[in-house]
Amino acid sequence: MTMEEQIAQAVLCRVEPHFERLMTEIEILRRRIAEMQDRSLSMSEVCEILGKSSKTVVKLFREGSILGRQINGVYYFRKADVDDFMRSPRDARRKAV
């Protein structure tokens, strides 16, 4: 076995267990994101439902007035959380905006 092959083999032995673990974690995250997308509303859908701009919806999210998740710069909102916000007293919604 050449020196290059020995080095490649040594690197592979060290990397392989981590690679498999990372691939498993990536698959779990992909499933979770897919589940969230199935159960979640997009920013544009929330804007349409609330009759507000995306800037306002982000502000509401950051203030905690409307619950959601932000993953890699993409916002996800559960329909139930948007409905809860809509049912909140109008005065509370005005203060939030």
C-alpha positions, -999 to +999 in steps of 0.1 A: +000+000+000+014+034-010+018+062+015-011+081-001-034+051+003-023+047+039-031+083+046-065+080+029-073+049+048-064+066+081-085+096+073-115+074+063-113+055+096-115+087+115-142+104+094-166+075+087-182+072+121-189+109+122-201+109+087-228+083+094-239+101+125-242+134+107-261+118+078-286+104+104-290+138+120-295+154+086-322+129+078-340+136+111-338+174+105-352+169+069-382+149+083-388+176+110-388+204+084-411+184+061-435+179+090-434+216+099-441+226+063-470+202+062-485+217+094-473+253+089-483+284+071-458+303+050-451+340+056-472+350+025-501+329+038-499+346+072-497+380+056-528+373+036-548+359+065-538+389+088-539+415+061-505+427+071-471+431+054-443+407+060-424+434+079-453+437+103-456+399+107-419+397+115-423+424+141-452+406+157-431+374+157-401+391+173-423+407+199-438+374+208-473+385+198-476+357+173-458+324+177-437+308+150-403+294+141-375+308+120-352+283+104-324+295+081-342+328+076-375+312+067-405+318+089-431+291+097-463+296+116-488+271+129-524+278+118-535+274+154-511+302+165-523+325+138-559+318+148-550+325+185-536+358+175-567+367+155-589+358+185-568+380+209-585+412+220-583+439+193-566+463+218-538+439+224-533+434+187-531+472+181-504+476+209-484+448+193-482+466+159 
